[in-house]
Structures are given as structure tokens and as C-alpha cells.
Amino acid sequence: VPQHFLQKNLKMGDNVVAEAAGGSVEEPLDLIRLSLDEVIYVKLRGDRELRGKLHAYDQHLNMVLGDVEETITTREVDEEGNDELVKRTKRNVEMLFVRGDGVILVSPPMRI
């Protein structure tokens, strides 16, 4: 995939492409590849969020994460239907397999 396609169609800035000069970015999964052994953020269906170290992934976005912090957000409406109560539950997991069909977003680590 030509670099101009990525920049134009995926709205990638010059800094992201230049940043990956050590490892070329030719397709979207290359950004995931460059995040191996780094802590990433994953947003999942069902108001779940993960932050953990990426150990492995495949073309379906199945992933193996280590030292994971999972955040589950639940919303409840009171009996009168007036107020919404937002509750966040967190748990830590040593190693986690994430099935790719539940993945909404993957954010690589911030590189400064």
C-alpha cells in the first residue's frame, strides 16, 4: 500500500510515518507490529477497556496481553428513571487472550 494512501485515507500525520522510519508502515497492522512488547490500550465491545503489554497478535486482532488492567464500565438508571449511575470496575490479570472480533480500537503507545 503506497504511503500516500495511508496518509490520505487513514488520516495519518507525517509524524506517525516518520516515527516508524526504523520499521516501515505499509499497512494498518504494521502499527500494531511496532507496538510489540509495549503497553497498548484496547477498547472492546461491552464497555470494556484494556491496558497491557502486547505479546502477540494476528490478522484478526486476536491478541495476547500481559500485565493487563481491565476496566469495565456499567450504567444503571435509578428506579425513578432520573439519574444514571456510572460504575467502573477494575481488575488486574497476569496474562489475557483477547478475541479480535470484540476489538473496537487499538492505540499504540505514545511516542514523544
Contacts in CASP RR format, 6 or more apart in sequence:
PFRMAT RR
TARGET T0000
AUTHOR 0000-0000-0000
METHOD contacts of the structure
MODEL  1
VPQHFLQKNLKMGDNVVAEAAGGSVEEPLDLIRLSLDEVIYVKLRGDREL
RGKLHAYDQHLNMVLGDVEETITTREVDEEGNDELVKRTKRNVEMLFVRG
DGVILVSPPMRI
1 26 0 8 1.000
1 27 0 8 1.000
3 17 0 8 1.000
3 25 0 8 1.000
3 26 0 8 1.000
6 12 0 8 1.000
6 17 0 8 1.000
6 25 0 8 1.000
6 26 0 8 1.000
6 27 0 8 1.000
6 28 0 8 1.000
7 13 0 8 1.000
7 14 0 8 1.000
7 17 0 8 1.000
10 28 0 8 1.000
12 25 0 8 1.000
16 25 0 8 1.000
16 31 0 8 1.000
17 25 0 8 1.000
19 111 0 8 1.000
20 30 0 8 1.000
20 31 0 8 1.000
20 34 0 8 1.000
23 30 0 8 1.000
23 34 0 8 1.000
24 30 0 8 1.000
25 31 0 8 1.000
25 34 0 8 1.000
29 57 0 8 1.000
29 59 0 8 1.000
31 108 0 8 1.000
32 54 0 8 1.000
32 57 0 8 1.000
32 61 0 8 1.000
32 106 0 8 1.000
32 108 0 8 1.000
33 57 0 8 1.000
34 108 0 8 1.000
35 54 0 8 1.000
35 106 0 8 1.000
35 108 0 8 1.000
35 109 0 8 1.000
36 54 0 8 1.000
36 55 0 8 1.000
36 56 0 8 1.000
36 57 0 8 1.000
37 53 0 8 1.000
37 54 0 8 1.000
37 55 0 8 1.000
38 53 0 8 1.000
38 54 0 8 1.000
38 108 0 8 1.000
38 109 0 8 1.000
39 51 0 8 1.000
39 52 0 8 1.000
39 53 0 8 1.000
39 54 0 8 1.000
39 67 0 8 1.000
39 109 0 8 1.000
40 51 0 8 1.000
40 52 0 8 1.000
40 53 0 8 1.000
40 54 0 8 1.000
40 65 0 8 1.000
40 106 0 8 1.000
40 107 0 8 1.000
40 108 0 8 1.000
40 109 0 8 1.000
41 49 0 8 1.000
41 50 0 8 1.000
41 51 0 8 1.000
41 105 0 8 1.000
41 106 0 8 1.000
41 107 0 8 1.000
42 49 0 8 1.000
42 50 0 8 1.000
42 51 0 8 1.000
42 52 0 8 1.000
42 63 0 8 1.000
42 65 0 8 1.000
42 98 0 8 1.000
42 103 0 8 1.000
42 105 0 8 1.000
42 106 0 8 1.000
42 107 0 8 1.000
43 49 0 8 1.000
43 103 0 8 1.000
43 104 0 8 1.000
43 105 0 8 1.000
43 106 0 8 1.000
43 107 0 8 1.000
44 50 0 8 1.000
44 98 0 8 1.000
44 102 0 8 1.000
44 103 0 8 1.000
44 104 0 8 1.000
45 102 0 8 1.000
45 104 0 8 1.000
47 72 0 8 1.000
47 73 0 8 1.000
47 74 0 8 1.000
47 75 0 8 1.000
48 70 0 8 1.000
48 71 0 8 1.000
48 72 0 8 1.000
48 73 0 8 1.000
49 70 0 8 1.000
49 71 0 8 1.000
49 73 0 8 1.000
50 65 0 8 1.000
50 68 0 8 1.000
50 69 0 8 1.000
50 70 0 8 1.000
50 71 0 8 1.000
50 96 0 8 1.000
50 98 0 8 1.000
51 68 0 8 1.000
51 69 0 8 1.000
51 71 0 8 1.000
52 65 0 8 1.000
52 66 0 8 1.000
52 67 0 8 1.000
52 68 0 8 1.000
52 69 0 8 1.000
53 65 0 8 1.000
53 66 0 8 1.000
53 67 0 8 1.000
54 63 0 8 1.000
54 64 0 8 1.000
54 65 0 8 1.000
55 63 0 8 1.000
55 64 0 8 1.000
55 65 0 8 1.000
55 66 0 8 1.000
55 95 0 8 1.000
56 63 0 8 1.000
56 64 0 8 1.000
57 63 0 8 1.000
57 64 0 8 1.000
60 100 0 8 1.000
60 101 0 8 1.000
61 98 0 8 1.000
61 100 0 8 1.000
61 103 0 8 1.000
61 106 0 8 1.000
62 97 0 8 1.000
62 98 0 8 1.000
62 99 0 8 1.000
62 100 0 8 1.000
63 97 0 8 1.000
63 98 0 8 1.000
63 100 0 8 1.000
63 103 0 8 1.000
64 95 0 8 1.000
64 96 0 8 1.000
64 97 0 8 1.000
64 98 0 8 1.000
65 95 0 8 1.000
65 96 0 8 1.000
65 98 0 8 1.000
66 93 0 8 1.000
66 94 0 8 1.000
66 95 0 8 1.000
66 96 0 8 1.000
67 92 0 8 1.000
67 94 0 8 1.000
68 92 0 8 1.000
68 93 0 8 1.000
68 94 0 8 1.000
68 95 0 8 1.000
68 96 0 8 1.000
69 90 0 8 1.000
69 91 0 8 1.000
69 92 0 8 1.000
70 90 0 8 1.000
70 91 0 8 1.000
70 92 0 8 1.000
70 93 0 8 1.000
70 96 0 8 1.000
71 88 0 8 1.000
71 89 0 8 1.000
71 90 0 8 1.000
72 88 0 8 1.000
72 89 0 8 1.000
72 90 0 8 1.000
72 91 0 8 1.000
73 86 0 8 1.000
73 87 0 8 1.000
73 88 0 8 1.000
74 86 0 8 1.000
74 87 0 8 1.000
74 88 0 8 1.000
74 89 0 8 1.000
75 84 0 8 1.000
75 85 0 8 1.000
75 86 0 8 1.000
75 87 0 8 1.000
76 84 0 8 1.000
76 85 0 8 1.000
76 87 0 8 1.000
77 83 0 8 1.000
77 84 0 8 1.000
77 85 0 8 1.000
78 84 0 8 1.000
78 85 0 8 1.000
END
